[in-house]
Amino acid sequence: MPVIEFAKQREYGVIINTYGSGGMGLADNIEETYRLGADGWIFFTERALENKGEVLQQPYPVVLGGDYLSYGKCDQVTMPNTEAVRFAVGRLLDTGVRTIAVIGASPDMHGWEDVRDQRDGTQSLRIQGYVQAHEERGLTVD
């Protein structure tokens, strides 16, 4: 059930702010939350948070949704990106498919080393799953 529908059934309001890609994202808009009088907030961020997620330390309950670390500052809901792609690619490899293209990898990525140690970010985590599926089967990624 979508968050908005779920909230309405319980007589909660939902405020959506698309703060865009300019500025600091979530950090630029966090001050607005005090004016709106909510009991708690669900934040989504489109990029890694600066200062180890310090902005998430608020006097109200916060849940972070998305693929970037909360650094233990609040509860977090995320998709198991690495595991999901590892499973899907592994399934294809197990059926004999050997040429599997990745669409949506970061243009800055030039090799496995660029994402091996990443702990957040949708693209990096999914590429990790892609490579792991190959490695688990003794295959190398072209």
MOVEN-V205785 format. One record per backbone hydrogen bond with DSSP energy under -0.5 kcal/mol. CO is the residue of the C=O (numbers start at 1). NH is the residue of the N-H. Records with the same first field share a line. If there is no record, write none. Layout:
CO->NH  NH
This chain:
2->6
3->7
4->8
5->9
6->10
7->10  12
8->11
15->17
17->19
22->25
24->27
25->28  29
26->29  30
29->32
30->33
31->34  35
32->35  36
33->36  37  38
39->61
41->43  63
43->65
50->53  54
51->54
53->56
54->57
56->58
61->41
62->75
63->43  65
64->77
65->45
67->121
70->73
75->64
77->66
79->81
80->84
81->85
82->86
83->87
84->88
85->89
86->90
87->91
88->92
89->93
90->94
91->95
92->95  97
93->96
98->100
99->101
101->103
106->109
108->110
111->114
112->115  116
115->118
121->125
122->126
123->127
124->128
125->129
126->130
127->131
128->132
129->133
130->134
131->135
132->136
133->137
134->137  139
135->138
